[in-house]
């Protein structure tokens, strides 16, 4: 069974 | 195959501040799916693009010797922005790795 990703995706910042 | 995966080699990339913008977009940071910041865009005409050595997909380990490990996205972005803004140096040193 596939392990679920529980961490959220990140926002993206333009620098 | 059973060959071991070689450890990714960190590369030090010096970006000279020769444009008005750094010109990278990053994603990731502590407590996200991407725990270290990753370059997702490099804008033409920015200092990073002019340098020619940074690539989309590079993961940033350090900025001017400051480790980004354990830093949340906003903190990592602030460190990079301040490194670009400061007049103390005409360049930023990025320690990057290719994703494994």
Backbone of each chain as nested JSON, in Angstrom:
{
  "chains": [
    {"id": "A", "residues": [
      {"number": 1, "name": "UNK", "atoms": {"N": [0.836, -1.197, 0.0], "CA": [0.0, 0.0, 0.0], "C": [0.875, 1.252, 0.0]}},
      {"number": 2, "name": "UNK", "atoms": {"N": [0.469, 2.221, -0.778], "CA": [1.275, 3.432, -0.917], "C": [1.182, 4.294, 0.334]}},
      {"number": 3, "name": "UNK", "atoms": {"N": [2.334, 4.814, 0.722], "CA": [2.36, 5.684, 1.898], "C": [1.785, 7.045, 1.509]}},
      {"number": 4, "name": "UNK", "atoms": {"N": [0.899, 7.522, 2.328], "CA": [0.297, 8.823, 2.005], "C": [1.188, 9.964, 2.442]}},
      {"number": 5, "name": "UNK", "atoms": {"N": [1.279, 10.961, 1.584], "CA": [2.023, 12.164, 1.948], "C": [1.112, 13.037, 2.795]}},
      {"number": 6, "name": "UNK", "atoms": {"N": [1.584, 13.318, 3.976], "CA": [0.743, 14.131, 4.852], "C": [1.233, 15.568, 4.925]}},
      {"number": 7, "name": "UNK", "atoms": {"N": [2.461, 15.795, 4.481], "CA": [2.965, 17.163, 4.544], "C": [2.343, 18.001, 3.429]}},
      {"number": 8, "name": "UNK", "atoms": {"N": [2.085, 19.255, 3.701], "CA": [1.459, 20.1, 2.687], "C": [2.453, 20.504, 1.61]}},
      {"number": 9, "name": "UNK", "atoms": {"N": [1.956, 20.853, 0.424], "CA": [2.838, 21.421, -0.59], "C": [3.278, 22.801, -0.127]}},
      {"number": 10, "name": "UNK", "atoms": {"N": [4.333, 23.256, -0.714], "CA": [4.851, 24.571, -0.318], "C": [4.291, 25.65, -1.22]}},
      {"number": 11, "name": "UNK", "atoms": {"N": [4.278, 26.845, -0.679], "CA": [4.036, 27.99, -1.55], "C": [5.281, 28.245, -2.391]}},
      {"number": 12, "name": "UNK", "atoms": {"N": [5.146, 29.087, -3.373], "CA": [6.262, 29.441, -4.256], "C": [6.516, 30.937, -4.113]}},
      {"number": 13, "name": "UNK", "atoms": {"N": [7.774, 31.291, -3.991], "CA": [8.127, 32.708, -3.879], "C": [9.078, 33.078, -5.005]}},
      {"number": 14, "name": "UNK", "atoms": {"N": [8.774, 34.186, -5.636], "CA": [9.638, 34.72, -6.69], "C": [10.616, 35.696, -6.055]}},
      {"number": 15, "name": "UNK", "atoms": {"N": [11.877, 35.488, -6.341], "CA": [12.919, 36.321, -5.732], "C": [13.713, 37.068, -6.787]}}
    ]},
    {"id": "B", "residues": [
      {"number": 1, "name": "UNK", "atoms": {"N": [19.085, -2.276, -11.36], "CA": [20.361, -2.922, -11.077], "C": [20.656, -2.81, -9.578]}},
      {"number": 2, "name": "UNK", "atoms": {"N": [21.674, -3.498, -9.151], "CA": [22.038, -3.422, -7.748], "C": [23.086, -2.37, -7.464]}},
      {"number": 3, "name": "UNK", "atoms": {"N": [23.421, -1.55, -8.472], "CA": [24.473, -0.553, -8.238], "C": [24.018, 0.469, -7.211]}},
      {"number": 4, "name": "UNK", "atoms": {"N": [24.936, 0.861, -6.337], "CA": [24.557, 1.888, -5.359], "C": [24.334, 3.229, -6.057]}},
      {"number": 5, "name": "UNK", "atoms": {"N": [23.415, 3.984, -5.517], "CA": [23.171, 5.331, -6.054], "C": [24.257, 6.242, -5.489]}},
      {"number": 6, "name": "UNK", "atoms": {"N": [25.0, 6.927, -6.356], "CA": [26.045, 7.795, -5.824], "C": [25.443, 8.956, -5.027]}},
      {"number": 7, "name": "UNK", "atoms": {"N": [26.131, 9.344, -3.986], "CA": [25.652, 10.467, -3.184], "C": [25.68, 11.72, -4.058]}},
      {"number": 8, "name": "UNK", "atoms": {"N": [24.627, 12.524, -3.987], "CA": [24.631, 13.73, -4.809], "C": [25.746, 14.665, -4.357]}},
      {"number": 9, "name": "UNK", "atoms": {"N": [26.42, 15.242, -5.324], "CA": [27.526, 16.13, -5.012], "C": [27.034, 17.559, -4.935]}},
      {"number": 10, "name": "UNK", "atoms": {"N": [27.379, 18.22, -3.873], "CA": [26.999, 19.624, -3.735], "C": [27.93, 20.482, -4.576]}},
      {"number": 11, "name": "UNK", "atoms": {"N": [27.37, 21.481, -5.199], "CA": [28.132, 22.399, -6.045], "C": [27.971, 23.808, -5.509]}},
      {"number": 12, "name": "UNK", "atoms": {"N": [29.081, 24.527, -5.434], "CA": [29.015, 25.923, -5.024], "C": [28.889, 26.787, -6.275]}},
      {"number": 13, "name": "UNK", "atoms": {"N": [27.829, 27.569, -6.325], "CA": [27.58, 28.433, -7.489], "C": [27.59, 29.885, -7.026]}},
      {"number": 14, "name": "UNK", "atoms": {"N": [28.442, 30.679, -7.634], "CA": [28.486, 32.101, -7.306], "C": [27.665, 32.882, -8.332]}},
      {"number": 15, "name": "UNK", "atoms": {"N": [26.667, 33.607, -7.828], "CA": [25.831, 34.445, -8.69], "C": [26.211, 35.901, -8.449]}},
      {"number": 16, "name": "UNK", "atoms": {"N": [26.741, 36.528, -9.471], "CA": [27.098, 37.945, -9.369], "C": [25.836, 38.773, -9.565]}},
      {"number": 17, "name": "UNK", "atoms": {"N": [25.702, 39.817, -8.763], "CA": [24.493, 40.664, -8.835], "C": [24.649, 41.66, -9.978]}},
      {"number": 18, "name": "UNK", "atoms": {"N": [24.437, 41.174, -11.172], "CA": [24.644, 42.027, -12.347], "C": [23.328, 42.409, -13.028]}},
      {"number": 19, "name": "UNK", "atoms": {"N": [22.211, 42.158, -12.357], "CA": [20.901, 42.577, -12.86], "C": [20.088, 43.084, -11.665]}},
      {"number": 20, "name": "UNK", "atoms": {"N": [18.977, 43.731, -11.968], "CA": [18.17, 44.324, -10.894], "C": [17.429, 43.287, -10.064]}},
      {"number": 21, "name": "UNK", "atoms": {"N": [17.261, 42.099, -10.63], "CA": [16.577, 41.041, -9.886], "C": [17.459, 39.804, -9.847]}},
      {"number": 22, "name": "UNK", "atoms": {"N": [17.214, 38.963, -8.838], "CA": [17.887, 37.668, -8.803], "C": [17.251, 36.763, -9.858]}},
      {"number": 23, "name": "UNK", "atoms": {"N": [15.924, 36.75, -9.888], "CA": [15.231, 36.041, -10.958], "C": [15.11, 34.546, -10.772]}},
      {"number": 24, "name": "UNK", "atoms": {"N": [14.846, 34.12, -9.537], "CA": [14.512, 32.703, -9.339], "C": [13.205, 32.616, -8.564]}},
      {"number": 25, "name": "UNK", "atoms": {"N": [12.49, 31.528, -8.761], "CA": [11.353, 31.197, -7.906], "C": [11.715, 29.917, -7.176]}},
      {"number": 26, "name": "UNK", "atoms": {"N": [11.379, 29.9, -5.877], "CA": [11.67, 28.702, -5.082], "C": [10.383, 28.167, -4.472]}},
      {"number": 27, "name": "UNK", "atoms": {"N": [10.384, 26.871, -4.25], "CA": [9.317, 26.249, -3.472], "C": [9.974, 25.399, -2.397]}},
      {"number": 28, "name": "UNK", "atoms": {"N": [9.24, 25.138, -1.357], "CA": [9.707, 24.229, -0.326], "C": [10.27, 24.93, 0.891]}},
      {"number": 29, "name": "UNK", "atoms": {"N": [10.569, 24.13, 1.876], "CA": [11.037, 24.61, 3.157], "C": [10.601, 23.608, 4.213]}},
      {"number": 30, "name": "UNK", "atoms": {"N": [11.093, 23.796, 5.421], "CA": [10.767, 22.866, 6.497], "C": [9.254, 22.718, 6.639]}},
      {"number": 31, "name": "UNK", "atoms": {"N": [8.823, 21.521, 6.991], "CA": [7.405, 21.191, 7.203], "C": [6.563, 21.237, 5.926]}},
      {"number": 32, "name": "UNK", "atoms": {"N": [7.222, 21.033, 4.799], "CA": [6.49, 20.849, 3.54], "C": [7.003, 19.562, 2.89]}},
      {"number": 33, "name": "UNK", "atoms": {"N": [6.376, 19.196, 1.782], "CA": [6.798, 17.977, 1.072], "C": [8.206, 18.113, 0.514]}},
      {"number": 34, "name": "UNK", "atoms": {"N": [8.637, 19.341, 0.341], "CA": [9.979, 19.604, -0.194], "C": [10.75, 20.326, 0.914]}},
      {"number": 35, "name": "UNK", "atoms": {"N": [11.46, 19.571, 1.76], "CA": [11.993, 20.171, 3.0], "C": [13.106, 21.19, 2.811]}},
      {"number": 36, "name": "UNK", "atoms": {"N": [13.77, 21.162, 1.67], "CA": [14.755, 22.202, 1.367], "C": [14.286, 22.937, 0.124]}},
      {"number": 37, "name": "UNK", "atoms": {"N": [14.543, 24.237, 0.032], "CA": [14.045, 24.996, -1.117], "C": [14.594, 24.472, -2.442]}},
      {"number": 38, "name": "UNK", "atoms": {"N": [13.708, 24.418, -3.412], "CA": [14.046, 23.932, -4.744], "C": [13.767, 25.046, -5.737]}},
      {"number": 39, "name": "UNK", "atoms": {"N": [14.64, 25.206, -6.708], "CA": [14.437, 26.23, -7.738], "C": [13.415, 25.704, -8.748]}},
      {"number": 40, "name": "UNK", "atoms": {"N": [12.332, 26.446, -8.927], "CA": [11.296, 26.008, -9.87], "C": [11.274, 26.853, -11.139]}},
      {"number": 41, "name": "UNK", "atoms": {"N": [11.83, 28.043, -11.098], "CA": [11.871, 28.913, -12.278], "C": [13.162, 29.724, -12.243]}},
      {"number": 42, "name": "UNK", "atoms": {"N": [13.722, 29.947, -13.402], "CA": [14.821, 30.908, -13.535], "C": [14.432, 31.869, -14.65]}},
      {"number": 43, "name": "UNK", "atoms": {"N": [14.331, 33.137, -14.283], "CA": [13.855, 34.131, -15.247], "C": [14.998, 34.68, -16.087]}},
      {"number": 44, "name": "UNK", "atoms": {"N": [14.746, 34.767, -17.38], "CA": [15.737, 35.367, -18.277], "C": [15.986, 36.811, -17.887]}},
      {"number": 45, "name": "UNK", "atoms": {"N": [17.231, 37.199, -17.95], "CA": [17.582, 38.58, -17.644], "C": [17.878, 38.832, -16.188]}},
      {"number": 46, "name": "UNK", "atoms": {"N": [17.617, 37.852, -15.328], "CA": [17.959, 37.991, -13.916], "C": [19.402, 37.577, -13.672]}},
      {"number": 47, "name": "UNK", "atoms": {"N": [19.909, 37.937, -12.505], "CA": [21.301, 37.61, -12.179], "C": [21.546, 36.098, -12.21]}},
      {"number": 48, "name": "UNK", "atoms": {"N": [20.574, 35.331, -11.721], "CA": [20.745, 33.875, -11.673], "C": [20.88, 33.298, -13.079]}},
      {"number": 49, "name": "UNK", "atoms": {"N": [20.042, 33.811, -14.004], "CA": [20.106, 33.337, -15.384], "C": [21.425, 33.742, -16.023]}},
      {"number": 50, "name": "UNK", "atoms": {"N": [21.854, 34.968, -15.765], "CA": [23.109, 35.456, -16.34], "C": [24.299, 34.612, -15.887]}},
      {"number": 51, "name": "UNK", "atoms": {"N": [24.228, 34.125, -14.677], "CA": [25.329, 33.323, -14.128], "C": [25.508, 32.01, -14.887]}},
      {"number": 52, "name": "UNK", "atoms": {"N": [24.401, 31.452, -15.351], "CA": [24.473, 30.291, -16.23], "C": [24.664, 28.95, -15.542]}},
      {"number": 53, "name": "UNK", "atoms": {"N": [24.851, 28.942, -14.23], "CA": [25.146, 27.678, -13.551], "C": [23.996, 27.147, -12.704]}},
      {"number": 54, "name": "UNK", "atoms": {"N": [23.059, 28.019, -12.354], "CA": [21.907, 27.539, -11.585], "C": [20.907, 26.927, -12.549]}},
      {"number": 55, "name": "UNK", "atoms": {"N": [20.245, 25.859, -12.088], "CA": [19.288, 25.162, -12.942], "C": [17.979, 24.951, -12.199]}},
      {"number": 56, "name": "UNK", "atoms": {"N": [16.911, 24.897, -12.969], "CA": [15.629, 24.483, -12.395], "C": [15.801, 23.067, -11.858]}},
      {"number": 57, "name": "UNK", "atoms": {"N": [15.323, 22.844, -10.657], "CA": [15.463, 21.538, -10.022], "C": [16.549, 21.501, -8.966]}},
      {"number": 58, "name": "UNK", "atoms": {"N": [17.477, 22.448, -9.036], "CA": [18.509, 22.495, -8.002], "C": [17.873, 22.703, -6.626]}},
      {"number": 59, "name": "UNK", "atoms": {"N": [18.407, 22.023, -5.654], "CA": [17.975, 22.184, -4.263], "C": [19.042, 23.007, -3.55]}},
      {"number": 60, "name": "UNK", "atoms": {"N": [18.592, 24.045, -2.863], "CA": [19.533, 24.975, -2.239], "C": [19.8, 24.534, -0.801]}},
      {"number": 61, "name": "UNK", "atoms": {"N": [21.059, 24.2, -0.545], "CA": [21.456, 23.77, 0.807], "C": [21.882, 24.955, 1.662]}},
      {"number": 62, "name": "UNK", "atoms": {"N": [22.644, 25.871, 1.049], "CA": [23.19, 27.01, 1.797], "C": [23.201, 28.256, 0.93]}},
      {"number": 63, "name": "UNK", "atoms": {"N": [23.107, 29.397, 1.603], "CA": [23.206, 30.7, 0.95], "C": [24.262, 31.503, 1.706]}},
      {"number": 64, "name": "UNK", "atoms": {"N": [25.344, 31.835, 1.05], "CA": [26.469, 32.525, 1.703], "C": [26.879, 31.824, 2.996]}},
      {"number": 65, "name": "UNK", "atoms": {"N": [26.882, 30.51, 2.957], "CA": [27.31, 29.73, 4.112], "C": [26.233, 29.512, 5.17]}},
      {"number": 66, "name": "UNK", "atoms": {"N": [25.061, 30.103, 4.976], "CA": [23.952, 29.929, 5.919], "C": [23.142, 28.71, 5.487]}},
      {"number": 67, "name": "UNK", "atoms": {"N": [23.023, 27.724, 6.365], "CA": [22.272, 26.523, 6.035], "C": [20.773, 26.811, 6.005]}},
      {"number": 68, "name": "UNK", "atoms": {"N": [20.096, 26.248, 5.021], "CA": [18.638, 26.424, 4.932], "C": [17.895, 25.236, 5.551]}},
      {"number": 69, "name": "UNK", "atoms": {"N": [18.642, 24.275, 6.05], "CA": [18.023, 23.094, 6.653], "C": [17.203, 23.502, 7.878]}},
      {"number": 70, "name": "UNK", "atoms": {"N": [15.982, 23.014, 7.947], "CA": [15.128, 23.304, 9.099], "C": [14.427, 24.649, 9.03]}},
      {"number": 71, "name": "UNK", "atoms": {"N": [14.658, 25.401, 7.981], "CA": [14.023, 26.723, 7.862], "C": [12.746, 26.624, 7.035]}},
      {"number": 72, "name": "UNK", "atoms": {"N": [11.73, 27.274, 7.512], "CA": [10.469, 27.257, 6.77], "C": [10.59, 28.15, 5.542]}},
      {"number": 73, "name": "UNK", "atoms": {"N": [9.631, 27.971, 4.636], "CA": [9.708, 28.62, 3.325], "C": [9.978, 30.124, 3.41]}},
      {"number": 74, "name": "UNK", "atoms": {"N": [9.192, 30.803, 4.221], "CA": [9.311, 32.263, 4.289], "C": [10.684, 32.687, 4.798]}},
      {"number": 75, "name": "UNK", "atoms": {"N": [11.219, 31.913, 5.755], "CA": [12.518, 32.224, 6.323], "C": [13.619, 32.027, 5.274]}},
      {"number": 76, "name": "UNK", "atoms": {"N": [13.532, 30.917, 4.544], "CA": [14.511, 30.648, 3.489], "C": [14.439, 31.74, 2.417]}},
      {"number": 77, "name": "UNK", "atoms": {"N": [13.217, 32.13, 2.041], "CA": [13.046, 33.171, 1.019], "C": [13.616, 34.505, 1.514]}},
      {"number": 78, "name": "UNK", "atoms": {"N": [13.416, 34.775, 2.792], "CA": [13.934, 36.028, 3.363], "C": [15.468, 36.034, 3.336]}},
      {"number": 79, "name": "UNK", "atoms": {"N": [16.084, 34.913, 3.653], "CA": [17.549, 34.842, 3.656], "C": [18.095, 35.101, 2.252]}},
      {"number": 80, "name": "UNK", "atoms": {"N": [17.446, 34.52, 1.259], "CA": [17.904, 34.715, -0.121], "C": [17.681, 36.168, -0.548]}},
      {"number": 81, "name": "UNK", "atoms": {"N": [16.511, 36.712, -0.203], "CA": [16.215, 38.103, -0.577], "C": [17.211, 39.065, 0.075]}},
      {"number": 82, "name": "UNK", "atoms": {"N": [17.542, 38.808, 1.326], "CA": [18.488, 39.698, 2.016], "C": [19.892, 39.558, 1.443]}},
      {"number": 83, "name": "UNK", "atoms": {"N": [20.251, 38.341, 1.046], "CA": [21.57, 38.139, 0.429], "C": [21.671, 38.922, -0.88]}},
      {"number": 84, "name": "UNK", "atoms": {"N": [20.536, 39.022, -1.584], "CA": [20.558, 39.773, -2.843], "C": [20.574, 41.279, -2.574]}},
      {"number": 85, "name": "UNK", "atoms": {"N": [19.896, 41.695, -1.519], "CA": [19.733, 43.126, -1.253], "C": [20.991, 43.769, -0.66]}},
      {"number": 86, "name": "UNK", "atoms": {"N": [21.716, 43.018, 0.146], "CA": [22.816, 43.643, 0.873], "C": [23.891, 44.179, -0.076]}},
      {"number": 87, "name": "UNK", "atoms": {"N": [24.409, 45.338, 0.277], "CA": [25.45, 45.951, -0.547], "C": [26.838, 45.523, -0.085]}},
      {"number": 88, "name": "UNK", "atoms": {"N": [26.882, 44.685, 0.966], "CA": [28.176, 44.214, 1.469], "C": [28.909, 43.34, 0.459]}},
      {"number": 89, "name": "UNK", "atoms": {"N": [28.133, 42.619, -0.362], "CA": [28.737, 41.703, -1.332], "C": [28.126, 41.947, -2.699]}},
      {"number": 90, "name": "UNK", "atoms": {"N": [28.944, 41.761, -3.742], "CA": [28.43, 41.917, -5.108], "C": [28.011, 40.566, -5.689]}},
      {"number": 91, "name": "UNK", "atoms": {"N": [27.906, 39.549, -4.825], "CA": [27.567, 38.205, -5.308], "C": [26.853, 37.44, -4.19]}},
      {"number": 92, "name": "UNK", "atoms": {"N": [26.236, 36.323, -4.573], "CA": [25.668, 35.375, -3.605], "C": [26.259, 34.003, -3.924]}},
      {"number": 93, "name": "UNK", "atoms": {"N": [26.698, 33.307, -2.895], "CA": [27.181, 31.936, -3.081], "C": [26.067, 30.97, -2.688]}},
      {"number": 94, "name": "UNK", "atoms": {"N": [25.655, 30.159, -3.644], "CA": [24.642, 29.13, -3.397], "C": [25.324, 27.766, -3.366]}},
      {"number": 95, "name": "UNK", "atoms": {"N": [25.049, 26.984, -2.336], "CA": [25.46, 25.582, -2.338], "C": [24.235, 24.771, -2.75]}},
      {"number": 96, "name": "UNK", "atoms": {"N": [24.33, 24.111, -3.893], "CA": [23.16, 23.417, -4.455], "C": [23.485, 21.958, -4.739]}},
      {"number": 97, "name": "UNK", "atoms": {"N": [22.446, 21.148, -4.792], "CA": [22.591, 19.757, -5.259], "C": [21.534, 19.486, -6.314]}},
      {"number": 98, "name": "UNK", "atoms": {"N": [21.899, 18.587, -7.226], "CA": [20.913, 18.052, -8.173], "C": [20.014, 17.115, -7.381]}},
      {"number": 99, "name": "UNK", "atoms": {"N": [18.721, 17.099, -7.664], "CA": [17.844, 16.194, -6.921], "C": [18.241, 14.748, -7.151]}},
      {"number": 100, "name": "UNK", "atoms": {"N": [18.152, 13.925, -6.069], "CA": [18.596, 12.533, -6.144], "C": [17.55, 11.618, -6.718]}}
    ]}
  ]
}
